[in-house]
Amino acid sequence: MNPSLYAVRPGTLGLTSLNGATRASVAVIGAGLTGISAALHLAESGHDVVVLDAHEVGWGASGRNGGQINPGLKTTPEQVMQDFGPERGDVLVRRAWGAPDLVFDLAARHEIACNAVRGGTIRAATAESQMAPLEALARQCQALGNPATVLSREAIALRSGTTLYHGGMIDPMGGQLDPLAYTRGLARAALKAGATIYEHSAVTALERDGEEWRLSTPGGTVRARQVICATNGYSGHVTGRLRRSIIPVFSAIVASAPLPQNLRETLLTRRESLYELGEITTYYRVDAEGRLLMGGRSASHELRGAAAFPYLIARAEKLWPAIAGQKWEAGWNGQLALTMDHYPHLHRPEPGLIACLGYNGRGVAMATLMGLNLAEMAQGGASLFPETRIRPIPFHFAWKAGVLAGIAKGRIRDRLRR
């Protein structure tokens, strides 16, 4: 299973791998949040769905992310309206900024024990120049009926327990959860609704065969009239053009032992999630057991153990000097997908084949929403984002060097702003 803190908790599904030949009306590649959300909503609508995953449910970013439920997109509502026009933009803004509602509703409706708490999402200003854009964003959120509020330097210090921020904004629509427990809970709901999920069943070939698609795995085949590709940052060679259309970036998280009471009384006491503004920053939350989960950029290969991420521990000690000497129990990283325009990309490269990827760090809420939208599209519904052709990124083979250069440039920019 993946190396996260969440994976050591009980809750595996006990699923088998595909053995033999089967059919479905829809086949889904990828058992992360996008694929499982799509499967759940299709199964609830009466469709015969088969999900295939190379590993286990939630093995990738869906089961090892920071557990933050962030509303909206990387860009502001006004920018979304400019980029997509008033009609599509209005629908997209309202559904994207309302995506946490979908997460909390699903967790409640299916009684998923994932410690989902709506404590709000804080955007923390690491430079004074970030405050004016935050104030503008708060006004835009309020225009949507979302009671986002600006936090002064004093107010954010009271919430975060550190005096290093210039201010911030809190969006009460956001929150936090255990992402692996949530993904597994959605999978259980999908199974209950009639979907079939096969783990350790990597798709080795995807071929058009008349009016159907044929998906091959080491143990068998699936024939389906429609295929949903939901592989995101872990897209492989079978979907090579998709893989080359995004930049896979590693993000890391370290988890402390449960904090002592004096720290719990000052650090995000309302169970808020917080992420810093800037080019290369950190994000964090305090979970249901009082652990601090601190996340940020990582080296572009898999690492394990808190000692592998000393810069995250150093950042925590800078924010809260009293945390020095606390035990760090776990550390892990995983791969997420960035797009060049910071929007998720929807593709229909051939009849009966739909793909979505690129959540740019907003995967919990947006992947759940886009899984629902893929299910809607498979049933003839409209797409939230325009359907675009797949555009592989030039020189994608050098993505690791590009990421390293981007991180270095981003850190320089952040220092200059501060």
CORNOR-V274807 format. One record per residue. N is the residue number from 1. SS is DSSP state (h for helix, s for strand, l for the rest). PHI is phi in degrees with one decimal (none if undefined). BURIAL is # if it has 9 or more other ideal C-beta (glycine too) atoms within 8 Angstrom, else .. Layout:
n=N ss=SS phi=PHI burial=BURIAL
n=N ss=SS phi=PHI burial=BURIAL
This chain:
n=1 ss=l phi=none burial=.
n=2 ss=l phi=-65.8 burial=#
n=3 ss=l phi=-87.3 burial=.
n=4 ss=l phi=-78.8 burial=#
n=5 ss=h phi=-59.0 burial=#
n=6 ss=h phi=-62.2 burial=#
n=7 ss=h phi=-71.9 burial=#
n=8 ss=h phi=-81.6 burial=.
n=9 ss=l phi=-84.5 burial=.
n=10 ss=l phi=-64.6 burial=.
n=11 ss=l phi=143.5 burial=.
n=12 ss=l phi=-63.8 burial=.
n=13 ss=l phi=-93.4 burial=#
n=14 ss=l phi=65.6 burial=.
n=15 ss=l phi=-84.4 burial=.
n=16 ss=l phi=-106.2 burial=.
n=17 ss=l phi=-91.0 burial=#
n=18 ss=l phi=-68.3 burial=#
n=19 ss=l phi=-138.1 burial=.
n=20 ss=s phi=108.9 burial=.
n=21 ss=s phi=-107.8 burial=.
n=22 ss=s phi=-147.2 burial=#
n=23 ss=s phi=-129.9 burial=.
n=24 ss=s phi=-156.1 burial=#
n=25 ss=s phi=-75.0 burial=.
n=26 ss=s phi=-135.4 burial=#
n=27 ss=s phi=-108.7 burial=#
n=28 ss=s phi=-116.8 burial=#
n=29 ss=s phi=-99.5 burial=#
n=30 ss=l phi=112.5 burial=#
n=31 ss=l phi=-107.7 burial=#
n=32 ss=l phi=-92.0 burial=#
n=33 ss=h phi=-62.5 burial=#
n=34 ss=h phi=-61.4 burial=#
n=35 ss=h phi=-65.6 burial=#
n=36 ss=h phi=-70.3 burial=#
n=37 ss=h phi=-61.5 burial=#
n=38 ss=h phi=-60.7 burial=#
n=39 ss=h phi=-63.2 burial=#
n=40 ss=h phi=-60.7 burial=#
n=41 ss=h phi=-70.0 burial=#
n=42 ss=h phi=-69.4 burial=#
n=43 ss=h phi=-63.2 burial=#
n=44 ss=h phi=-65.8 burial=.
n=45 ss=l phi=-90.0 burial=.
n=46 ss=l phi=94.3 burial=.
n=47 ss=l phi=-88.8 burial=#
n=48 ss=l phi=-86.0 burial=.
n=49 ss=s phi=-125.0 burial=#
n=50 ss=s phi=-122.4 burial=#
n=51 ss=s phi=-110.7 burial=#
n=52 ss=s phi=-120.3 burial=#
n=53 ss=l phi=-136.5 burial=#
n=54 ss=l phi=-69.8 burial=#
n=55 ss=l phi=-124.3 burial=#
n=56 ss=l phi=-129.5 burial=#
n=57 ss=l phi=-56.2 burial=#
n=58 ss=l phi=76.7 burial=#
n=59 ss=l phi=-65.1 burial=#
n=60 ss=l phi=-84.7 burial=#
n=61 ss=h phi=-60.4 burial=#
n=62 ss=h phi=-61.1 burial=#
n=63 ss=h phi=-107.1 burial=#
n=64 ss=l phi=-138.2 burial=#
n=65 ss=l phi=-82.6 burial=#
n=66 ss=l phi=-76.1 burial=#
n=67 ss=l phi=76.7 burial=#
n=68 ss=s phi=-91.8 burial=#
n=69 ss=s phi=-101.9 burial=#
n=70 ss=l phi=-97.6 burial=#
n=71 ss=l phi=-73.7 burial=#
n=72 ss=l phi=80.8 burial=#
n=73 ss=l phi=-116.1 burial=#
n=74 ss=l phi=-64.7 burial=.
n=75 ss=l phi=-91.7 burial=.
n=76 ss=l phi=-78.9 burial=#
n=77 ss=h phi=-55.4 burial=#
n=78 ss=h phi=-63.6 burial=.
n=79 ss=h phi=-68.0 burial=.
n=80 ss=h phi=-60.9 burial=#
n=81 ss=h phi=-62.8 burial=#
n=82 ss=h phi=-67.0 burial=.
n=83 ss=h phi=-74.6 burial=.
n=84 ss=h phi=-117.8 burial=#
n=85 ss=l phi=88.1 burial=.
n=86 ss=h phi=-65.0 burial=.
n=87 ss=h phi=-73.9 burial=.
n=88 ss=h phi=-66.4 burial=#
n=89 ss=h phi=-60.1 burial=#
n=90 ss=h phi=-64.4 burial=#
n=91 ss=h phi=-63.8 burial=#
n=92 ss=h phi=-65.2 burial=#
n=93 ss=h phi=-60.4 burial=#
n=94 ss=h phi=-68.6 burial=#
n=95 ss=h phi=-76.4 burial=#
n=96 ss=h phi=-68.8 burial=#
n=97 ss=h phi=-76.2 burial=#
n=98 ss=l phi=-96.7 burial=#
n=99 ss=h phi=-58.4 burial=#
n=100 ss=h phi=-58.2 burial=#
n=101 ss=h phi=-56.9 burial=.
n=102 ss=h phi=-62.0 burial=#
n=103 ss=h phi=-61.9 burial=#
n=104 ss=h phi=-66.6 burial=#
n=105 ss=h phi=-64.7 burial=.
n=106 ss=h phi=-64.2 burial=#
n=107 ss=h phi=-61.8 burial=#
n=108 ss=h phi=-74.2 burial=.
n=109 ss=h phi=-63.9 burial=.
n=110 ss=l phi=-99.2 burial=#
n=111 ss=l phi=51.6 burial=.
n=112 ss=l phi=-85.4 burial=#
n=113 ss=l phi=-83.1 burial=.
n=114 ss=l phi=-128.5 burial=#
n=115 ss=l phi=54.4 burial=#
n=116 ss=l phi=-73.8 burial=#
n=117 ss=s phi=-135.1 burial=#
n=118 ss=l phi=-95.4 burial=#
n=119 ss=l phi=-92.2 burial=#
n=120 ss=l phi=95.9 burial=#
n=121 ss=s phi=-114.9 burial=#
n=122 ss=s phi=-103.2 burial=#
n=123 ss=s phi=-100.0 burial=#
n=124 ss=s phi=-101.4 burial=#
n=125 ss=s phi=-83.3 burial=#
n=126 ss=l phi=-92.3 burial=#
n=127 ss=l phi=-146.4 burial=#
n=128 ss=l phi=-60.6 burial=.
n=129 ss=l phi=-65.3 burial=.
n=130 ss=h phi=-82.9 burial=#
n=131 ss=h phi=-71.3 burial=#
n=132 ss=h phi=-61.6 burial=.
n=133 ss=h phi=-61.0 burial=.
n=134 ss=h phi=-65.4 burial=#
n=135 ss=h phi=-63.1 burial=#
n=136 ss=h phi=-65.7 burial=#
n=137 ss=h phi=-63.8 burial=#
n=138 ss=h phi=-59.8 burial=#
n=139 ss=h phi=-64.2 burial=.
n=140 ss=h phi=-67.2 burial=#
n=141 ss=h phi=-64.3 burial=#
n=142 ss=h phi=-62.7 burial=#
n=143 ss=h phi=-65.3 burial=.
n=144 ss=l phi=-85.7 burial=#
n=145 ss=l phi=88.6 burial=.
n=146 ss=l phi=-99.1 burial=#
n=147 ss=l phi=-77.7 burial=.
n=148 ss=l phi=-68.8 burial=#
n=149 ss=s phi=-134.2 burial=.
n=150 ss=s phi=-81.0 burial=#
n=151 ss=s phi=-107.3 burial=#
n=152 ss=l phi=-71.5 burial=.
n=153 ss=h phi=-57.0 burial=#
n=154 ss=h phi=-69.1 burial=.
n=155 ss=h phi=-68.0 burial=#
n=156 ss=h phi=-72.4 burial=#
n=157 ss=h phi=-64.5 burial=#
n=158 ss=h phi=-65.3 burial=.
n=159 ss=h phi=-79.9 burial=#
n=160 ss=h phi=-89.4 burial=#
n=161 ss=l phi=80.9 burial=#
n=162 ss=l phi=-131.1 burial=.
n=163 ss=l phi=-100.1 burial=.
n=164 ss=l phi=-82.5 burial=.
n=165 ss=l phi=-94.5 burial=#
n=166 ss=l phi=-84.2 burial=#
n=167 ss=s phi=151.1 burial=#
n=168 ss=s phi=178.4 burial=#
n=169 ss=s phi=-142.8 burial=#
n=170 ss=s phi=-113.1 burial=#
n=171 ss=s phi=-108.4 burial=#
n=172 ss=l phi=-69.4 burial=#
n=173 ss=l phi=-72.6 burial=#
n=174 ss=l phi=-82.6 burial=#
n=175 ss=s phi=179.2 burial=#
n=176 ss=s phi=-152.8 burial=#
n=177 ss=l phi=-163.5 burial=#
n=178 ss=l phi=-85.5 burial=#
n=179 ss=h phi=-68.7 burial=#
n=180 ss=h phi=-71.5 burial=#
n=181 ss=h phi=-62.5 burial=#
n=182 ss=h phi=-65.6 burial=#
n=183 ss=h phi=-63.2 burial=#
n=184 ss=h phi=-64.1 burial=#
n=185 ss=h phi=-64.2 burial=#
n=186 ss=h phi=-63.9 burial=#
n=187 ss=h phi=-64.6 burial=#
n=188 ss=h phi=-61.4 burial=#
n=189 ss=h phi=-63.9 burial=#
n=190 ss=h phi=-64.7 burial=#
n=191 ss=h phi=-62.0 burial=#
n=192 ss=h phi=-63.9 burial=.
n=193 ss=h phi=-78.9 burial=#
n=194 ss=l phi=116.7 burial=.
n=195 ss=l phi=-72.7 burial=#
n=196 ss=s phi=-117.2 burial=#
n=197 ss=s phi=-124.3 burial=#
n=198 ss=s phi=-113.8 burial=#
n=199 ss=l phi=-94.7 burial=#
n=200 ss=l phi=50.3 burial=#
n=201 ss=l phi=-134.0 burial=#
n=202 ss=l phi=-66.4 burial=#
n=203 ss=s phi=-78.8 burial=#
n=204 ss=s phi=-98.5 burial=.
n=205 ss=s phi=-155.0 burial=.
n=206 ss=s phi=-131.7 burial=#
n=207 ss=s phi=-132.6 burial=.
n=208 ss=s phi=-79.4 burial=.
n=209 ss=s phi=-136.6 burial=.
n=210 ss=l phi=67.2 burial=.
n=211 ss=l phi=-88.6 burial=.
n=212 ss=s phi=-121.2 burial=#
n=213 ss=s phi=-109.0 burial=#
n=214 ss=s phi=-116.6 burial=#
n=215 ss=s phi=-108.6 burial=#
n=216 ss=s phi=-104.8 burial=#
n=217 ss=s phi=-128.8 burial=#
n=218 ss=l phi=-59.2 burial=.
n=219 ss=l phi=-108.8 burial=.
n=220 ss=s phi=176.2 burial=#
n=221 ss=s phi=-138.0 burial=#
n=222 ss=s phi=-128.2 burial=#
n=223 ss=s phi=-109.6 burial=#
n=224 ss=s phi=-149.3 burial=#
n=225 ss=s phi=-75.8 burial=.
n=226 ss=s phi=-132.2 burial=#
n=227 ss=s phi=-129.9 burial=#
n=228 ss=s phi=-111.3 burial=#
n=229 ss=s phi=-99.1 burial=#
n=230 ss=l phi=-129.2 burial=#
n=231 ss=l phi=-99.8 burial=#
n=232 ss=h phi=47.2 burial=#
n=233 ss=h phi=-68.4 burial=#
n=234 ss=h phi=-107.7 burial=#
n=235 ss=l phi=-61.7 burial=#
n=236 ss=l phi=-108.7 burial=#
n=237 ss=h phi=-73.7 burial=.
n=238 ss=h phi=-63.1 burial=.
n=239 ss=h phi=-112.9 burial=#
n=240 ss=h phi=-59.2 burial=.
n=241 ss=h phi=-64.0 burial=#
n=242 ss=h phi=-62.3 burial=#
n=243 ss=h phi=-57.5 burial=#
n=244 ss=l phi=-84.0 burial=#
n=245 ss=l phi=-93.8 burial=#
n=246 ss=l phi=-128.0 burial=#
n=247 ss=s phi=-103.8 burial=#
n=248 ss=s phi=-77.4 burial=#
n=249 ss=s phi=-120.0 burial=#
n=250 ss=s phi=-89.3 burial=#
n=251 ss=s phi=-122.3 burial=#
n=252 ss=s phi=-119.3 burial=#
n=253 ss=s phi=-139.2 burial=#
n=254 ss=s phi=-117.3 burial=#
n=255 ss=s phi=-122.6 burial=#
n=256 ss=s phi=-81.1 burial=#
n=257 ss=l phi=-67.4 burial=.
n=258 ss=l phi=-50.6 burial=.
n=259 ss=l phi=-70.1 burial=#
n=260 ss=l phi=-65.7 burial=.
n=261 ss=h phi=-59.7 burial=.
n=262 ss=h phi=-64.6 burial=.
n=263 ss=h phi=-78.4 burial=#
n=264 ss=h phi=-62.3 burial=#
n=265 ss=l phi=-79.1 burial=.
n=266 ss=l phi=-123.8 burial=.
n=267 ss=l phi=-113.4 burial=#
n=268 ss=l phi=48.4 burial=#
n=269 ss=l phi=-69.4 burial=.
n=270 ss=l phi=-97.2 burial=.
n=271 ss=l phi=62.7 burial=#
n=272 ss=l phi=-70.8 burial=#
n=273 ss=s phi=-101.8 burial=#
n=274 ss=s phi=-136.3 burial=#
n=275 ss=s phi=-133.8 burial=#
n=276 ss=s phi=-82.7 burial=#
n=277 ss=l phi=-85.4 burial=#
n=278 ss=l phi=134.4 burial=#
n=279 ss=l phi=-78.1 burial=.
n=280 ss=l phi=-126.7 burial=#
n=281 ss=l phi=-131.4 burial=#
n=282 ss=s phi=-121.1 burial=#
n=283 ss=s phi=-140.1 burial=#
n=284 ss=s phi=-161.9 burial=#
n=285 ss=s phi=-157.9 burial=#
n=286 ss=s phi=-111.1 burial=#
n=287 ss=l phi=-85.6 burial=#
n=288 ss=l phi=-64.0 burial=.
n=289 ss=l phi=-98.0 burial=.
n=290 ss=l phi=83.6 burial=.
n=291 ss=l phi=-83.7 burial=#
n=292 ss=s phi=-88.7 burial=#
n=293 ss=s phi=-107.8 burial=#
n=294 ss=s phi=-113.9 burial=#
n=295 ss=s phi=-126.1 burial=#
n=296 ss=s phi=179.6 burial=#
n=297 ss=s phi=-62.2 burial=.
n=298 ss=l phi=-141.3 burial=#
n=299 ss=l phi=-58.9 burial=.
n=300 ss=l phi=-87.9 burial=#
n=301 ss=l phi=-159.2 burial=.
n=302 ss=l phi=-71.1 burial=.
n=303 ss=l phi=-131.7 burial=#
n=304 ss=s phi=-137.4 burial=.
n=305 ss=l phi=94.0 burial=.
n=306 ss=h phi=-60.2 burial=#
n=307 ss=h phi=-64.4 burial=.
n=308 ss=h phi=-76.2 burial=#
n=309 ss=h phi=-130.5 burial=#
n=310 ss=h phi=-63.4 burial=.
n=311 ss=h phi=-67.5 burial=.
n=312 ss=h phi=-72.2 burial=#
n=313 ss=h phi=-65.6 burial=#
n=314 ss=h phi=-62.9 burial=.
n=315 ss=h phi=-64.7 burial=#
n=316 ss=h phi=-61.5 burial=#
n=317 ss=h phi=-70.2 burial=#
n=318 ss=h phi=-72.3 burial=.
n=319 ss=h phi=-67.6 burial=#
n=320 ss=l phi=-133.5 burial=#
n=321 ss=h phi=-52.7 burial=.
n=322 ss=h phi=-68.7 burial=.
n=323 ss=h phi=-82.7 burial=#
n=324 ss=l phi=-56.6 burial=.
n=325 ss=l phi=93.3 burial=.
n=326 ss=l phi=-70.5 burial=#
n=327 ss=l phi=-79.6 burial=.
n=328 ss=s phi=-108.8 burial=#
n=329 ss=s phi=-88.6 burial=#
n=330 ss=s phi=-153.1 burial=#
n=331 ss=s phi=-154.0 burial=#
n=332 ss=s phi=-158.7 burial=#
n=333 ss=s phi=-141.6 burial=#
n=334 ss=s phi=-164.4 burial=#
n=335 ss=s phi=-108.1 burial=#
n=336 ss=s phi=-116.7 burial=#
n=337 ss=s phi=-111.8 burial=#
n=338 ss=s phi=-104.7 burial=#
n=339 ss=l phi=-112.8 burial=#
n=340 ss=l phi=-65.9 burial=.
n=341 ss=l phi=-100.4 burial=.
n=342 ss=l phi=68.6 burial=#
n=343 ss=l phi=-112.3 burial=#
n=344 ss=l phi=-60.7 burial=#
n=345 ss=s phi=-111.2 burial=#
n=346 ss=s phi=-109.5 burial=#
n=347 ss=s phi=-133.7 burial=#
n=348 ss=s phi=-131.2 burial=#
n=349 ss=s phi=-65.7 burial=.
n=350 ss=s phi=-145.3 burial=.
n=351 ss=l phi=-55.5 burial=.
n=352 ss=l phi=81.0 burial=.
n=353 ss=s phi=-125.1 burial=#
n=354 ss=s phi=-125.0 burial=#
n=355 ss=s phi=-142.0 burial=#
n=356 ss=s phi=-142.9 burial=#
n=357 ss=s phi=-162.5 burial=#
n=358 ss=l phi=96.4 burial=#
n=359 ss=l phi=-96.7 burial=#
n=360 ss=l phi=54.1 burial=#
n=361 ss=l phi=87.9 burial=#
n=362 ss=l phi=-120.3 burial=#
n=363 ss=h phi=-70.4 burial=#
n=364 ss=h phi=-61.3 burial=#
n=365 ss=h phi=-75.6 burial=#
n=366 ss=h phi=-71.0 burial=#
n=367 ss=h phi=-66.4 burial=#
n=368 ss=h phi=-62.3 burial=#
n=369 ss=h phi=-64.2 burial=#
n=370 ss=h phi=-70.9 burial=#
n=371 ss=h phi=-62.0 burial=#
n=372 ss=h phi=-60.3 burial=#
n=373 ss=h phi=-65.8 burial=#
n=374 ss=h phi=-62.7 burial=#
n=375 ss=h phi=-63.5 burial=#
n=376 ss=h phi=-62.5 burial=#
n=377 ss=h phi=-64.7 burial=#
n=378 ss=h phi=-63.7 burial=#
n=379 ss=l phi=-103.0 burial=#
n=380 ss=l phi=94.4 burial=.
n=381 ss=l phi=-80.3 burial=.
n=382 ss=l phi=-83.5 burial=.
n=383 ss=l phi=-88.2 burial=#
n=384 ss=l phi=-68.7 burial=#
n=385 ss=l phi=-95.7 burial=#
n=386 ss=l phi=-60.3 burial=.
n=387 ss=s phi=-79.7 burial=.
n=388 ss=l phi=-117.0 burial=#
n=389 ss=l phi=-74.6 burial=.
n=390 ss=l phi=-72.5 burial=#
n=391 ss=l phi=-118.5 burial=.
n=392 ss=l phi=-59.6 burial=.
n=393 ss=l phi=-78.1 burial=#
n=394 ss=l phi=-56.6 burial=.
n=395 ss=l phi=57.8 burial=.
n=396 ss=h phi=-59.7 burial=.
n=397 ss=h phi=-59.5 burial=.
n=398 ss=h phi=-101.7 burial=.
n=399 ss=h phi=-61.3 burial=#
n=400 ss=h phi=-64.1 burial=.
n=401 ss=h phi=-65.4 burial=.
n=402 ss=h phi=-64.6 burial=#
n=403 ss=h phi=-64.0 burial=#
n=404 ss=h phi=-59.6 burial=#
n=405 ss=h phi=-65.3 burial=.
n=406 ss=h phi=-64.5 burial=.
n=407 ss=h phi=-64.8 burial=#
n=408 ss=h phi=-60.9 burial=.
n=409 ss=h phi=-63.9 burial=#
n=410 ss=h phi=-63.2 burial=#
n=411 ss=h phi=-67.3 burial=#
n=412 ss=h phi=-63.9 burial=.
n=413 ss=h phi=-61.4 burial=#
n=414 ss=h phi=-61.8 burial=#
n=415 ss=h phi=-62.8 burial=.
n=416 ss=h phi=-65.0 burial=.
n=417 ss=h phi=-65.7 burial=#
n=418 ss=l phi=-80.4 burial=.
